[in-house]
Amino acid sequence: MSDFYKNISDSLKSNIFVKDYIDNLKVSGDNPWELVANLTWKNIGKLKIAPFELSDLWALRYWWNESLNYNSKHFFPLFPQGNKLEMAISNHFKNHSSHRDVAFNLWLIKEGFINADFDNEIIAHLFLENFKTHPDIALGISDKYQGMGFGKLLLLILIYITKFSGFQKIYLSVDKENILGFELYKKMGFRHIGQKEISIPVSGYKSVVNNMELDLNNY
């Protein structure tokens, strides 16, 4: 068994934030771009965390358009609205496939009678930007699935991927208005290291964010 996915599996099973929610965890993959995790989440059902594939484009597009309200999109400014959406998603996939970033979808696995895969639903998207130089966390969760502990699970997946890839630190930026997110990250061990103003021209996004840093030696 690869030490990479075994270490991630063992770490998730023993972590105090999620161990009481996880059952039937199976992790595979020898590197971040091949990592897949199947599990049962308490009171929800079967979940699958899998690398972003180009065939996911339309499901991810639907997730972005239909599953997130204005505030959620503001806190997770990943894609633009309108006719640039598909281009932005395709470029996001290109960054993943070139191993500049590492990106995942969290799927809710449904029991369909004709085509189970068609019924499966993306309920979160997560990625590490600039993975090989300055691993920076980003994640968004469907509105109706927030408050169920998924944020901790997804953070831990990204934290352990980075740790067991040999890094010492991991970073994230959280909108200054996202108080709940900021407090969650502090609870998970991140420390505040300053603020900055950011601008994303393709989406017209501007905001002030809190920069945070996590020492992976603490995990």
N, C-alpha and C positions, 0 to 999 in steps of 0.2 A: 504493500500500500504506500502510495506517495506520502512523504512527510507533509507536503504542502496541504493537501486536503484533509489528511488525518489530523493535523494540528488545528485546522479551522473547525472541524467537526468536534473534536474534544473540547475546544475552547468554548464553543457555543453551548454544548451540553452542560458545562459546568458554570457558565456565567450567571451570576445572581439576578441579572436584569431579565433574562428570558428563559431560564431553565424550566420554570414551572409552566410555561406556555407551549413548549416544544415537545412533540412526540414523533416517533418514527422518522428521525432525521437521517438522511442519507446524502452524503456529500461526495462529489467526484470531480476530477480535473486536476491536472498537474501544474497548472499555471493560472493566473487571473483571468485570461481570456477563454479558458475552457471550463471554469468552475461552474458547477450546477449543484444546487441544494434543493432536495425534496423533503417536505416535512408536513406534519399536521399541526395546525395552530389552534390552541384552545378556543372553543366556542365559534370558530370560523370554518375550519375544514382543511382541505388539502391545498398547499401552496407550493409553488416552484419558483425559485430564483434562478434565472438562466441568462446567459450572455445575450446582448442585443443582436438579433439577426435581421437581415434586410427584409425578410418576409414578415417581420413584426411591424413594418412601417405603418400599415393602415390601422392596426390595433393600437399603436402608440399615438397615432393621429387622433383616433377616436377618444382615447384616454385624455389627451390634452384638451380637446374641444369640449367634451361632454362630462368629464369627471371632476374638473377643477373650477372653482369659482374665481372671481376676480382677485380676491386676496391671496388665494393659494398660488395663482399665477404670478402675482406680484412678489411673493416670497420665494418663488422658484422660477426665475425669469429665463426659462430654457428656450422656448420657441416664440416666434412672432405670430401675429394673427394674419389672416388673409392669404394672398397667393404666394407668399414666401415660405409658408409652413413646410411643404414637402421638401423644398430645397434645404431648409434648415435641418430637418430630420435626417435627410440623406447625408448632409455634411457631418452631422453628429455621428452617424454610423461610420462614415469614412475615418473619423478620428479614432473610433473604436477599432475598426478593422486594421488600421495602420499601427495599432498599439501605442498611439499617443495618449489615448484615454482608455479606460476600461468601463464598459457600461452594461447594466443589467436591467431586465424587467422582472417585476414580481407579479406572477400570475396566480389568480384564483382558479384552481382546477375544478371543473364542474363535471358531473356525471351525465353526459349526454347519451341519447339513444342512437342517433344517426351518425353524428360526427362530433365527438367530445371536444376535439381541438377547436372547432368552430365556436363552441360555446364558452371556451376559456376566456378569462377577462384579465387584462392588465389592471392592477390596482395600485401600482407604484412603479416609479422609475428612479434609478440611482446610478451614479457614476463617480469615478475618480478622474478629475481633469489633470492634465500634465503629469500623468502617473509616474513616469520615469525620472522626472526632475523635481517636482514640487507637488506631491499628491494632495489634491484638494477635493473635499467631499461635496457632493450635491445630491439632494434627493427630494422627491415630491410624492405625496400619497393622496389618493382619491379622497375627496371630502367625506364620503360616507364611511370610509374605513379609518379615519383619523381617531385617535384616542383609544386604540386597541392594542397599543404596544409595538406596532410595526416599526415605528421610528427607531426604537432601540435595537430591534432585530437588524434592520438595514444598516444602521450605523456600525453595529458590531461586525457585520459581514465585511464592510469596507475597511474597518479598523484592522481586522485580522488578516485580510488580504494584504494590506500594506505592511503590517508587522512581519508576516511570514514570507514577505518578498525581500526582507532585509532592511527596511527603512526604520529610522529612529523616531520620526515625527510625522504627523499628518495634520492637515489644516482644513479650515472651512471658513466661510463668510456667511453671516446671518443678518438679514435686514434689521435695522435698529428698531423697527416697529414690531418685529416678531418676538415678543417677550417670552411666549411659551417655548419657542424653539431655543432661544438663548438660555433659558433656565434648564431645559433638557440637556443641552450640550455641557453646561457647567456640571450638572449631576453626573454626566458620563465621564467627567474628568478633564474637559477642555478648559483652557484658561484664556481670558480676554487679553489680547495683545495690541489693541488699538482699533481705530476707525479709519475708513476711507470712503471717498465718493466714487461710485462706479457708474459707467455708462456703457450700454450695449446698443450700438447704432441700429443693428438689423431689426431689433424689436422696439426701439425707441425708449428703452428702459433706462431710468436714472434713479439712483437712490444712495443713501448712506448706509454702509454695512459695518457690523462689528466683526473684526478678524479674530479668529480663535485658533489655538494650537493645542495639540495633545502629544504628550511624551509617551511613546509606545512602550517604553520600558516599564510603565505602570500597568501594562496588560499582559 
